[in-house]
Amino acid sequence: MTLTELRGPITVFIIIAIVFVVYVLFAIIRSQRKKISTGREDIIGKIAITYTDLNPTGTVMLDGELWKANSDSGYISAGTQVTVNRLSGLMLYVTNK
């Protein structure tokens, strides 16, 4: 095979490689611009479901995880939606939604 016969496949390969590199660069840039979704800032204001009765302490389910919780608004029965007001260590402080 001569170089002129390989020109077409080489050009196609180079174009595919360039498109792939550009795609990867855009994916990296997009991931770096995403808002951080961990930590105290992400938890406060979220909605959780009481797993046990809160009288005033108990357990809630938040994003698929069980957390110890303390009710700021008195007794809350199991299965109720609550809002996370604050976080102290591993204890969530919640109120009725």
Beta strands, then each sheet from edge to edge (+ up, - down):
strand 1: 47-50
strand 2: 57-62
strand 3: 65-71
strand 4: 81-88
strand 5: 91-96
sheet 1: 1+ 2- 3+ 5+ 4- 1+
end
